[in-house]
Every structure is written in structure tokens, then in C-alpha cells.
Amino acid sequence: MLDVFINIWGDKMKYCILIGSPRKDGNTFKLLKPFIEELELHQAQYDLIWLYDKHLKPCTACRNCQKDWTIFGCPHADDMQEIFDKIYDCDVVILATPIYSWYCTPPMKSMLDRLVYGMNKYYGDEKGPSLWSGKKLAIITTCGYRPENGADLFEEGIKRYCKHSQLKYAGMLAERDFGYKSEFITDEKIEHSRSFAIQLENNKG
């Protein structure tokens, strides 16, 4: 029995949760909170990064990051190196964002653009490796339309992003906000969020 216990708890995944909401009491965090609580019940490690709290410059496609295949290598002096380090050290990346105009919020888009160059050494004189190959990536998102019409384009973009970056796409939890006069978070949505965490925890392959 002791050997089984060691196997179970010795194989914990580490998550990097990147939240692109400008509101710390908004719908996206309300949906994310039970997900995090479930991770804590499973004793999973995680880092939570609020992107609106970070200084993130847009990518300028200078390709300086392609000169050294062992590091992030971006010359911009901002907070992206910290984010790179957290992602490089994790097993699962969670993109938690509200949908703005059928895609993620501006700081998350800037981050994704910077990572697609800094993590993927494909754009220099010779094609190099993907530094995050094999990591999992999942989406937690909120939108005003039905998810199949509100979050579908973002999901499709991220699926292509994962394929290009050699990441393993692990699915999306998307929930709809029915308007200012309605209560966003419900017992059903809380259960969906917890179930999504359990799904990721149970699928370690």
C-alpha cells in the first residue's frame, strides 16, 4: 500500500495559470476559483499570474530570441522572462481569459505572440527546437455569446498554436454570461470547473 501511495503522490503535475482578466472579482476568476480549489485538493502545485499586473510589451518580430536555442532570449526589458521561466518549469499551461471580440484580451495576446517566438526556435537561419514541446495547454474562458459562437475562434486559434508549438491541447471550459441582471456563477458552473480540474489531473499522459 505504501508503494502505491508513493506512486500516486510522486507524479504530481505543476500548473502555470495565466489569467487575462482585468477584473480580479470578474466572471473569469469566479469560474477559475473552483478549478484552483480542486487542484489544491489534489495537492497539485500551481503558479497564478495576473497578466494585467505585468508589464508586457508587444512582439516586434526582431528575431533576437532566435540566436540562442537554450534561452528565451527576448531583448525587451519587461516581465516576460518571469512568465517564460514559470511556463518552462510547469507541466500544464492554463489560459484563463474573458473573450473580447472573439479572442483573448490584449495582454494575453501579447504574451502568446512573445512566446511563439521565444519558445519556438523556428525563425532563425536554421530551424531549432521547441523549448516547450510536450507540455499541455488548456483554456478556461467566459463569453457573452453561446460558447460555440463566442469562444470557438479562440479555441481554434489555440489548437493551431499548440500544433505549431508541439504542445498537447487538453481542452476548453467555456461558460456564458447571460447579462448584467443575471448571476454568472452557479452551482452547475462550479461543478463544471471542478470537473475540468479533475479531468486534467486524471489525464497525466
GIQUIQUI-V276014 format. One record per backbone hydrogen bond with DSSP energy under -1.0 kcal/mol. NH is the residue of the N-H (numbers start at 1). CO is the residue of the C=O. If there is no record, write none. Layout:
BEGIN
NH&CO  NH&CO
END
This chain:
BEGIN
5&1  6&2  7&3  8&4  9&5  10&6  15&45  16&92  17&47  18&94  19&49  20&96  26&23  30&26  31&27  32&28  33&29  36&32  37&33  38&34  39&35  40&36  41&37  42&38  43&40  44&39  47&15  49&17  51&19  53&50  54&51  66&63  67&64  78&76  79&55  83&79  84&80  85&81  86&82  87&83  88&84  89&85  90&87  91&14  92&14  93&136  94&16  95&138  96&18  97&140  99&142  100&103  103&100  109&105  110&106  111&107  112&108  113&109  114&110  115&111  116&112  118&114  119&115  121&129  122&120  128&121  131&119  133&130  134&166  135&132  136&91  137&168  138&93  139&171  140&95  141&173  142&97  143&175  149&146  150&146  151&147  155&151  156&152  157&153  158&154  159&155  160&156  161&157  162&158  163&159  164&160  165&161  167&162  168&135  170&137  173&139  175&141  177&143  182&179  190&186  191&187  192&188  193&189  194&190  195&191  196&192  197&193  198&194  199&195  200&196  201&197  202&198
END
